[in-house]
Amino acid sequence: MTSSLTQPMARFVAQLQYDDLPPDVVAQAGRFLLDALGCAFAAYKEDPRKAQIANALVGQFGAAAQATVIGGAQTHAALAALANGMLINAADNDDTHKRALAHLGSVVVPAALAVCEARRGTGRDLITALVAGYEVGARVGMAVMPSHYRFWHSTATNGTFAAAAAAARAAGLGADATCTALGFAGTQAAGLNTFFESGDDSKSLHPGKAAMNGTLAMLLAELGASSPPDILGHPKGYLAAYSTEPDAAALHDGLGERWEILQNGFKFYPSILASHSPIGAALEIVRRDHPAAQDITAVEIRTYATVKSHFSSKDVQKTMAARLSVPYCVAVALVDGEVTQKQFAPERFNDPRVRRVLGVTEVVADPELTPLYPEKFPARVIVTLRDGSRHEATVYYPKGDPGNPLSAPELEQKFRDNGHGVLNPGQADRLVALIGDLENAPLASLSALIGGH
């Protein structure tokens, strides 16, 4: 298998040890775990219907209690991964790797956590599994982007590899079995970008199913099943099928030396990442120039081309559709002067003032800004008022990006805000402390804190 594209990644996952990880990588893994848990708790108050569906769905299987549904009961590890992936993604506040354009936390955390719980792993096992998942998921994503994104939801597709890697590391599979798990991941990878306009529930099913499928892939490999030996490099394999211009070198370049988990960003606003630079620019205009919403006659969002092709719908009828609409996010930022979870409630996206500004807001694919993506997520917002005055602001790195990072207090506050009303202050305090010392923490304590309350 010397020419295999898959085997080197499998060896990396199988051989990765906690002691191989630099301190900043260990710390980052803990931060993403805390962030993902907060996002899952937020689902119970921001999208309770979806949280109810996730819990009811896995409850129908009557499976043995192995792992914890965040905020719920215990079930089989694969089903816990399914529910937790749906929950973490539900409020659209989960982390993003910008080059892979995938919400890796919503697939890696569920798989790693479920398998570590089921196998009675340690905090160090969980950290190592998280890192394995982030590294593989990011690299597979970079290898098939950007053409992959034309049809495929990368969190669902590339995320299946991430989940399989995390599950395989958590279960302690050897290199050959891990390669088999990655083979099963690739043949299960699915998820279409048909939800962008409608904001339907398939968006959150995708990470849940990716996390579940990655866990199933590990279990199949562990049981001795066989899969394509080089799912990534085969002429009919993943890179060939899922990209018109695959970059095989991205799979292995810097593997084990350059840590992609450090290039993963946190979301500061609960909406599609493509909206974050435009939101930042709009809020800068509000803070600096104080335009009255009734005086706005035109809003131009000049940004990279993918925003125009994927995230420019103004048909906002549901909360998730609002989160996925860059014009809406900018319009509500200009009207309300803030973008929090409450800006995505029906009373906000149905407000006549917001609707009026949304009606005059347009996205333009800027030929100068497009080449800066995905290293930067550039956006220039130009607001024109009735008196003819124009107000503009430009943002290149959204808040939470590695180029414009959240501080430790900001990240902790995000977790507390997401958990508010679901966790009591004492539970939030204990979770922050436990995850801050995750390498020494018993996972039974973590399970007790994140279960149904």
Secondary structure as UniProt FT lines:
FT   TURN            2..3
FT   HELIX           6..15
FT   HELIX           18..20
FT   HELIX           23..46
FT   HELIX           48..59
FT   TURN            60..61
FT   STRAND          67..68
FT   TURN            70..71
FT   STRAND          74..75
FT   HELIX           77..90
FT   STRAND          96..97
FT   TURN            98..101
FT   HELIX           105..118
FT   TURN            119..120
FT   HELIX           123..144
FT   TURN            145..146
FT   HELIX           147..150
FT   HELIX           154..171
FT   HELIX           175..188
FT   TURN            194..198
FT   HELIX           202..222
FT   TURN            223..224
FT   TURN            229..233
FT   TURN            235..236
FT   HELIX           238..242
FT   HELIX           249..252
FT   TURN            253..257
FT   HELIX           260..263
FT   STRAND          264..265
FT   HELIX           273..275
FT   HELIX           276..289
FT   HELIX           293..295
FT   STRAND          296..303
FT   HELIX           305..310
FT   HELIX           319..323
FT   HELIX           326..336
FT   HELIX           341..344
FT   HELIX           346..349
FT   HELIX           352..359
FT   STRAND          361..365
FT   TURN            367..369
FT   HELIX           370..372
FT   TURN            373..375
FT   STRAND          379..385
FT   TURN            386..387
FT   STRAND          390..395
FT   TURN            399..400
FT   TURN            402..403
FT   HELIX           408..419
FT   TURN            421..422
FT   HELIX           425..436
FT   HELIX           438..440
FT   HELIX           443..450
//
